[in-house]
């Protein structure tokens, strides 16, 4: 049994500022050794995402107590039986492990793994195991990862190896923001780089989609849309040809539109921006019960398509190496999105995330 330090969510909290109410408490936990098919990872960087915040504020109910964090990089320290990873190897986590046996997994990334979805909801690893405890009582895993800690045990199917030359704060973001945003573009929409693209919502996922669009562009133009004008300026610096608020969108449209804000009004804006014959891919996760209003005639008469995409409709073993190489080539400057801060400042970081003052914060243990 190993003693670790981790940020634990013991109660849901929707009152801000989080820096004052402190929903995440740094605790000393007990971490079991990895079982068969599992890996002990020393966490080197962990990204903060709206999916973490949605557990804290109750929009995505999960069993508590729980160690949050699902976007991470780390070093393999120990492996269980049957694991084909090397000690000392750098790995990144993905937030939906794939059993590779269910009907959903046979769909080539289009559908979320049934077993992974069930274990994520239950707060366990893919096998149903829990390896965390606080004073002898079980603590739940977040999306099979629980990276807001100095060490974590994960199922090997939650991990993808990357080269040692990739900085930890870059590697971490590949496993969620880039996988989701870039995958919505490449996998769900089938973007080739020749189409005009619009990105609605310029958080970590939206900005990652923008970077991927710019990195593989051959002819198309990129439009960035967000209510935060500071983010519009950042988008222009990262490769967007135009940037505007939803109110200023006017008649601008694109062949491919990525909605990454997770808000019903953003979905409506994204549909407005979808040109005749175009495709809208929505990756944002609104609050349960949130509703948007659309005109069905616009879909039929305009031959428009709407696609929902989870985790970028990705097969991580295939997609992550593509993004890794795109970063190496200088065409995916993920480091420009990242702001690092100590894990101990996680509650302050939640305020920056909730208020839209950051693109991607990466916490360092």
Protein Blocks (a to p, Z undefined) as FASTA:
>chain_A
ZZddddddfbdcfbdcfklnomaccdddddddddehiacdddfbdcddfklmmmmnopag
cdddddehjbdcdddfbdcehiacdehiacdddfbdcehlamklmnoomaccfklmmmmm
nopafkopafbdeehiacddeehlopacfbdcddfklpccddfklcfklmmmmmmmmmmm
mmmmmmmnopahlaccddehjafklmmmmmmmmmmpckbccddddfblklmmmmmmnopa
bdcdfklnmmaccfbdcdfkopaklmmmmmmmpcghiacddfbdcdehiacdddfklmmm
nopacdddeehipafklmmmmmmmmmmnopacfklmpccddfklmmmmmmmmmnopafbd
cddZZ
